[in-house]
Amino acid sequence: MANRDVALQMFSGRNFTGRRIVLRRGGVAIRDMGAFRFNNELSSFRLRNRSLTDSVTLVLFSRVNFQGAVRVFRGEQSVSNLGAFNDATSSAVLVGRNLTDAEIREIRRTGTPPRDVLVIRQ
């Protein structure tokens, strides 16, 4: 399964500081970051796929239920500062494959994450 080797570390502070939340598998859709008491707190993150480094997508949304402004990150990366999107994430989708722009538009349009993902609600 493509999602088992995916890991995401989210930090409340820039440069990987502050409160940390770790997701050790992909295939996760977080409808409301408030479920982790992390709404509008994400400032930096580390995104990995240990088996297929290019096959991972993290989509951040500025509003709950996959709405609002969007930032998309594909492939392994460490982002030390989200810039204008700092402290602006209210929902997110993490999968162990590359989501297309069309798939992301559909998630945003319908508020429905991809199939076969764990959905976390508040």
N, C-alpha and C positions, 0 to 999 in steps of 0.2 A: 504494500500500500504506500503510495507516494507521501502520505501525510505523517507517517510514523517517525521520520527522521528530521522533521521540521521543528525548530525551536525559535521562540521569540522572547527576548528580554526587553521589557518596557520600563523606563525610568521617569520619575517625576521631575528630575533636574537635568539640565544640560550636561553634556560630557559624561553621561552614564553615572550620574550621582542621584542622591535622594532615594525615595521609596522605589522599590523594584518589584515587578510582577513578572513571573516566568511562566510561559506556556511551553510545554515540552512535546507538543504534537500540533500538527497543522489540522486543517479541516475544522476550524473554529470560527463562528460568527458571533460577535458580541454586540447584541442589539442596544445595550446601554452600558457604557463604561462605569456607570454608577453601581453596577453589580459588584464591582471591585473597589468601590469608593475612589474611582480614578477618573471620573468625568472631568474633562477639560484640564487634565493634569499632565498628559504625556508630553515630554520634552525631548527625549532621545530614546533610541532603541538599537538592539542588535538582532538581526534576522539571519537565520541559518537553515540550510538543508544539507545535512551531512552526507547524503548519498548523491544528490543531483543539485549542485550548487546554483545552477541557473533556474531550477524549477521550484520557485516559491514566489508567492505574491502576497503582499500586505496592502490592504486598501483601508485608508483612514477616512472617516466621514465626520463633518463638523456638527452633525445633529444625530440624535438617536434614530434607531430603525433605518440606518443606512441612507440617510438623507443629508442635504446640505452640500457644502463644498467638499471636494474629494482630493486626496493625495494618494498616488499609487507608487508602490515600490516593488520592483521585480528583481529577483536574484538576490544572492547573499549580500548583505551590506550592514555597515554600522553607521548610523546617522547620529551625530553628536549634538545636533541642534536642528530642530524642525523649522526654524526661522519664523515666517509669518503664520505657520500652522502650530507653533508652540502653544501649549495649553489650550488647544482648540478641538481635541478629538473627543467625540461623544459615542461613536460606535466604530466597529472595525470588522474586517473579514481577513482571515489568514488561511491560505491553502497551499498545499505542496505541489503546485503546478502553476503555469503562467495563465492567469485570467486574461482574456482579450478585452479590449476597450468596449466592445459590444456587450460582453458579459457583465462588465462593471456598470454600464449604462442601464442594463436590464435590472440588476440588483437595486440600483438607485431608483429606477422608475417604479418597480413593484414592491420594494421593501422586502424582497425574498432573497435569502442567501443561496449559494449553489447547493445542489443536492448532496447528500451524504456528508454533511458537516454537523458538528455539535453546535447547537444554538444556545447561547447564554443570554438569559433575560434578567431584568432586575426583579 
